[in-house]
Each structure stands twice: as structure tokens, then as C-alpha cells.
Amino acid sequence: MANPKRRHSRQRRDKRRTNWKINVQSLSICPQCKSAKLPHRVCPVCGFYKGNEVVHVDVV
């Protein structure tokens, strides 16, 4: 198998890595309890999704 003849420069390496970014997760607000939650998911605090209680959450 072929091996590279010359080492790639730091600039070339860094140009390749310019699109390596961490995406910030978007958050929405639960209409029931007003806490932050991931969109299109059941609220982990109150257990509601689209106005219906989907998961019963025990308050400790």
C-alpha cells in the first residue's frame, strides 16, 4: 500500500478540520411546567407531550 512522501502541513490539516463543530442543542419550553426540554420529546419534569400526560412522573 502506498505511503505519503511528505508530511501534510498544519495549515492543510486545520483546513480539513474547519467543519468539526459542536452543535448546540435547541431547547423548547414546556407549556405545562415552563421548564426547558428537547423539542418533540416528552417533558422529563412533568411527563406531558402536546397537552397530554404521557408518562406519570412521581414528585419526590
ChimeraX commands (.cxc) that place a marker at each C-alpha (Angstrom):
marker #1 position 0.00,0.00,0.00 radius 0.5
marker #1 position 1.25,3.49,-0.83 radius 0.5
marker #1 position 2.58,5.80,1.87 radius 0.5
marker #1 position 2.71,9.59,1.75 radius 0.5
marker #1 position 6.06,11.00,0.63 radius 0.5
marker #1 position 5.73,14.27,2.55 radius 0.5
marker #1 position 4.08,15.28,5.78 radius 0.5
marker #1 position 0.94,17.41,5.48 radius 0.5
marker #1 position 1.33,20.91,6.90 radius 0.5
marker #1 position -0.59,22.20,9.92 radius 0.5
marker #1 position -2.47,24.59,7.68 radius 0.5
marker #1 position -3.67,21.78,5.44 radius 0.5
marker #1 position -4.68,19.69,8.45 radius 0.5
marker #1 position -6.55,22.59,10.03 radius 0.5
marker #1 position -8.34,23.44,6.77 radius 0.5
marker #1 position -9.72,19.92,6.75 radius 0.5
marker #1 position -10.94,20.28,10.34 radius 0.5
marker #1 position -12.74,23.64,9.92 radius 0.5
marker #1 position -16.15,21.95,9.81 radius 0.5
marker #1 position -15.67,19.95,13.00 radius 0.5
marker #1 position -18.08,21.86,15.17 radius 0.5
marker #1 position -20.19,21.00,18.17 radius 0.5
marker #1 position -23.84,21.79,17.50 radius 0.5
marker #1 position -25.75,23.46,20.30 radius 0.5
marker #1 position -28.96,21.60,21.07 radius 0.5
marker #1 position -32.07,23.65,20.61 radius 0.5
marker #1 position -34.39,23.76,23.61 radius 0.5
marker #1 position -38.10,24.49,23.76 radius 0.5
marker #1 position -40.21,25.46,26.75 radius 0.5
marker #1 position -42.79,23.05,28.13 radius 0.5
marker #1 position -46.24,24.73,28.08 radius 0.5
marker #1 position -47.31,22.87,31.24 radius 0.5
marker #1 position -44.43,23.43,33.68 radius 0.5
marker #1 position -42.37,26.06,31.78 radius 0.5
marker #1 position -39.12,24.10,32.08 radius 0.5
marker #1 position -36.63,23.65,29.23 radius 0.5
marker #1 position -36.92,20.42,27.25 radius 0.5
marker #1 position -35.81,18.97,23.94 radius 0.5
marker #1 position -38.28,19.63,21.11 radius 0.5
marker #1 position -40.63,16.79,20.06 radius 0.5
marker #1 position -39.96,14.87,23.28 radius 0.5
marker #1 position -41.87,14.21,26.48 radius 0.5
marker #1 position -41.05,16.71,29.22 radius 0.5
marker #1 position -38.87,14.95,31.81 radius 0.5
marker #1 position -40.18,17.17,34.61 radius 0.5
marker #1 position -43.96,16.85,34.22 radius 0.5
marker #1 position -44.36,13.98,31.70 radius 0.5
marker #1 position -46.61,15.90,29.28 radius 0.5
marker #1 position -46.39,15.93,25.47 radius 0.5
marker #1 position -48.74,18.05,23.31 radius 0.5
marker #1 position -51.03,18.72,26.27 radius 0.5
marker #1 position -51.48,15.05,27.21 radius 0.5
marker #1 position -49.87,13.27,30.14 radius 0.5
marker #1 position -47.84,10.51,28.51 radius 0.5
marker #1 position -45.60,9.47,31.40 radius 0.5
marker #1 position -46.60,9.60,35.05 radius 0.5
marker #1 position -43.84,11.37,36.97 radius 0.5
marker #1 position -43.64,10.94,40.74 radius 0.5
marker #1 position -42.73,14.12,42.60 radius 0.5
marker #1 position -40.17,13.32,45.28 radius 0.5
marker link #1:1,2 radius 0.2
marker link #1:2,3 radius 0.2
marker link #1:3,4 radius 0.2
marker link #1:4,5 radius 0.2
marker link #1:5,6 radius 0.2
marker link #1:6,7 radius 0.2
marker link #1:7,8 radius 0.2
marker link #1:8,9 radius 0.2
marker link #1:9,10 radius 0.2
marker link #1:10,11 radius 0.2
marker link #1:11,12 radius 0.2
marker link #1:12,13 radius 0.2
marker link #1:13,14 radius 0.2
marker link #1:14,15 radius 0.2
marker link #1:15,16 radius 0.2
marker link #1:16,17 radius 0.2
marker link #1:17,18 radius 0.2
marker link #1:18,19 radius 0.2
marker link #1:19,20 radius 0.2
marker link #1:20,21 radius 0.2
marker link #1:21,22 radius 0.2
marker link #1:22,23 radius 0.2
marker link #1:23,24 radius 0.2
marker link #1:24,25 radius 0.2
marker link #1:25,26 radius 0.2
marker link #1:26,27 radius 0.2
marker link #1:27,28 radius 0.2
marker link #1:28,29 radius 0.2
marker link #1:29,30 radius 0.2
marker link #1:30,31 radius 0.2
marker link #1:31,32 radius 0.2
marker link #1:32,33 radius 0.2
marker link #1:33,34 radius 0.2
marker link #1:34,35 radius 0.2
marker link #1:35,36 radius 0.2
marker link #1:36,37 radius 0.2
marker link #1:37,38 radius 0.2
marker link #1:38,39 radius 0.2
marker link #1:39,40 radius 0.2
marker link #1:40,41 radius 0.2
marker link #1:41,42 radius 0.2
marker link #1:42,43 radius 0.2
marker link #1:43,44 radius 0.2
marker link #1:44,45 radius 0.2
marker link #1:45,46 radius 0.2
marker link #1:46,47 radius 0.2
marker link #1:47,48 radius 0.2
marker link #1:48,49 radius 0.2
marker link #1:49,50 radius 0.2
marker link #1:50,51 radius 0.2
marker link #1:51,52 radius 0.2
marker link #1:52,53 radius 0.2
marker link #1:53,54 radius 0.2
marker link #1:54,55 radius 0.2
marker link #1:55,56 radius 0.2
marker link #1:56,57 radius 0.2
marker link #1:57,58 radius 0.2
marker link #1:58,59 radius 0.2
marker link #1:59,60 radius 0.2
view
